[in-house]
Amino acid sequence: MFKHFIITRFNLRLKEWSVTKHGDDVLSETWLANRFQLFETYCLPSVQQQTNQNFVWLLCFDTKTPKAYKRKIEAIANTYSNIQLLYIDGQEQFSETISNAINQSLLETDTHLITTRLDNDDAIHNTFVDTIQSHFKPQEQLTIDCTEGYQLILKQNKKPTLRKMHYVGNAFISLIEAKANFKTVLSRRHNLWSEVPSVQINTKRLWIQLVHQENISNAEKLQYPETNTFTRSDFAIDPKIELKSNLQIRFGNFWSLVQRVLIKLKIVSLPS
């Protein structure tokens, strides 16, 4: 009836991906090394432990990816059959390459497809895929929007901050489409699907957005409360990663409120 594709972009030469939020080149080997470390720590294990493995994971790399990293990702793909590697030559080839890969995977019996966005430095709950597919409806277009998740802010030489997050039209959105003339969820930005019928899932926190030095745009959201109560194994998070204590969280939430007031008064700027 349908086939499900998770689409993850890596070091593609896209206009909106030229530099990080701090102005660093996203095609540098330093950036790529850091991204692989985040990918292998957070994203990859969270996908591998999905309770429902009925999906294809399209991992998109630039054709000019250094050979060492091609060998690295190919070794990973050889151990996880859901991965299909795509090497793409610049922005102009992105949509065509994705569409060709999907068409080659679709069967005659498939009437619809689901495409899901997943950034290479983020993580998903182990029931994420199953939840998306359980809300499948055979429509021309329908988004599945899991509005509840977490933001994990990584800081050098400090315990990470975990915030409970509510985000409509977030970067984990999925799109159900009829097979004929499909576009995929990446045909527009994740926050530009509001005119399309949508199912919003708000009963469980199903994703983790990571904030770190190498982000393209993500920044810490001070309006969301800090917490330390979540089941790490649901997201394949290393139990050795120590979160803040209850006392530290109370202080953190108070300090976030102070920062928001100072930002509103234009005394300080937003954290990056």
Buried (B, 14 or more C-beta within 10 A) or exposed (E): EBBBBBBBBBBBBBEEBEEBBEEEEBBEEEBBBBBBEBBEBBBBBBBBBBEBBEBBBBBBBBEEBBEEBBEBBEEBBEEEEBBBBBBBEEEEBBBEBBBEBBEEBBEEEEBBBBBBBBBBBBBBBBBBBBBBBEBBEEEEBBBBBBBBBBBBBBEEEEBBBBBBBEBEBBBBBBBBBBBEEBBBBBBEEBEEBEEBEBBBBEEEBBBBBBBBEBBBEBEBBBEBEBBBEBEEEBBBBEEEBEBBEEEBBEEBBEEBEEBBEEBEEEEEEEEE
